[in-house]
């Protein structure tokens, strides 16, 4: 069982559109950053990590979200890290999980956000993760996110 009270939120998107999913991830990241969180974006692949890195520079004209790709030389100074490997021992207040599995040692984090789009693959893996959290004694909260 877990030592700390890990909070898990599932964000269920109406759309199966990849651009809409990644735009939501950028907005959620910005909101969490402005609330003072340190964030690790756990991408499903290295190419998705690079894509999110680029999107965080361009998704909004009037804002800036300081971030780095995991492995960059300046990574220690960024409050937001993006990678496709499990987070290292650094303390992150929030893991935004885009992978199809529960983050390793998830119960050491304060909060985990699971982003589930409307594709059948995402729904299926999301249900499995939801069950895994419940089995660990965590009751996830679910938030339905409508379209534009």
Secondary structure in CASP SS format (residue, H / E / C, confidence):
PFRMAT SS
TARGET T0000
AUTHOR 0000-0000-0000
METHOD secondary structure of the structure
MODEL  1
X C 1.00
X C 1.00
X C 1.00
X C 1.00
X C 1.00
X C 1.00
X E 1.00
X E 1.00
X E 1.00
X E 1.00
X E 1.00
X E 1.00
X E 1.00
X C 1.00
X C 1.00
X C 1.00
X C 1.00
X H 1.00
X H 1.00
X H 1.00
X H 1.00
X H 1.00
X H 1.00
X H 1.00
X H 1.00
X H 1.00
X H 1.00
X H 1.00
X H 1.00
X H 1.00
X H 1.00
X H 1.00
X H 1.00
X H 1.00
X C 1.00
X C 1.00
X C 1.00
X C 1.00
X E 1.00
X E 1.00
X E 1.00
X E 1.00
X C 1.00
X C 1.00
X C 1.00
X H 1.00
X H 1.00
X H 1.00
X H 1.00
X H 1.00
X H 1.00
X H 1.00
X H 1.00
X H 1.00
X H 1.00
X H 1.00
X H 1.00
X H 1.00
X C 1.00
X C 1.00
X C 1.00
X C 1.00
X C 1.00
X C 1.00
X C 1.00
X C 1.00
X C 1.00
X E 1.00
X E 1.00
X C 1.00
X C 1.00
X C 1.00
X C 1.00
X C 1.00
X H 1.00
X H 1.00
X H 1.00
X C 1.00
X C 1.00
X E 1.00
X E 1.00
X E 1.00
X E 1.00
X C 1.00
X C 1.00
X C 1.00
X C 1.00
X C 1.00
X C 1.00
X C 1.00
X C 1.00
X C 1.00
X C 1.00
X E 1.00
X E 1.00
X E 1.00
X E 1.00
X C 1.00
X C 1.00
X C 1.00
X C 1.00
X C 1.00
X C 1.00
X C 1.00
X C 1.00
X H 1.00
X H 1.00
X H 1.00
X C 1.00
X C 1.00
X E 1.00
X E 1.00
X E 1.00
X E 1.00
X E 1.00
X E 1.00
X C 1.00
X C 1.00
X C 1.00
X H 1.00
X H 1.00
X H 1.00
X H 1.00
X H 1.00
X H 1.00
X H 1.00
X H 1.00
X H 1.00
X H 1.00
X H 1.00
X H 1.00
X H 1.00
X H 1.00
X H 1.00
X H 1.00
X C 1.00
X C 1.00
X C 1.00
X C 1.00
X C 1.00
X E 1.00
X E 1.00
X E 1.00
X E 1.00
X E 1.00
X C 1.00
X C 1.00
X C 1.00
END
